[in-house]
Amino acid sequence: MALYTDLALQDTMKEELFRCKLHSLERKCCTGVEKLKALIEAHLQNGFPVSDILEKTKSFLTLRKALLSHNGYSKYSRDILRLFPDAEDDVTPLCF
């Protein structure tokens, strides 16, 4: 019986360690996304061509799958893409 308890405890510890690593990764990702969003906002306010920034941003978010979820663009990706002022660049069709 003691062996079973030890194994159950080890499984619980592994699950807790996994959850801890996952939360750490989520925090790092969120911080990176906020920095990216602020950088794009600054470029748009300083008059950089929207089309260039939009293409590079879509390329980064799509090809690298940096911020994609299994069912389309994640909340963070949509927030970044909504910074672009043109109605034709609306990201609603990209979201499921």
C-alpha positions, -999 to 999 in steps of 0.1 A, spaced: 0 0 0 29 24 8 43 18 -27 10 29 -43 9 60 -21 44 69 -32 36 65 -68 5 86 -65 25 113 -48 51 112 -75 24 116 -102 9 145 -83 43 162 -80 49 157 -118 15 172 -126 22 202 -103 56 207 -119 41 206 -154 14 231 -144 40 254 -130 61 253 -162 30 259 -183 20 290 -163 55 303 -165 55 299 -203 21 316 -205 34 346 -185 65 349 -207 44 347 -238 19 373 -226 47 397 -218 63 392 -252 29 398 -269 24 431 -250 58 443 -260 51 434 -297 17 452 -295 33 483 -280 60 483 -307 35 480 -335 13 508 -320 44 530 -319 53 523 -355 17 530 -367 17 563 -348 50 574 -362 38 570 -398 53 538 -409 35 523 -440 6 502 -427 8 477 -455 44 468 -448 38 464 -411 6 444 -417 22 419 -440 52 414 -417 29 409 -387 6 385 -405 36 366 -417 51 364 -382 18 353 -366 9 328 -393 40 311 -406 58 308 -372 26 298 -355 38 320 -326 4 330 -314 -20 306 -331 -44 284 -312 -58 252 -326 -89 269 -339 -75 301 -355 -58 332 -342 -56 335 -305 -69 365 -285 -35 381 -284 -31 378 -322 -65 393 -328 -56 422 -305 -25 429 -324 -41 427 -358 -69 450 -347 -44 478 -344 -45 483 -381 -69 511 -391 -84 499 -423 -118 481 -423 -105 457 -450 -79 445 -426 -105 434 -401 -96 401 -386 -131 388 -379 -130 364 -409 -98 349 -395 -114 339 -362 -136 308 -358 
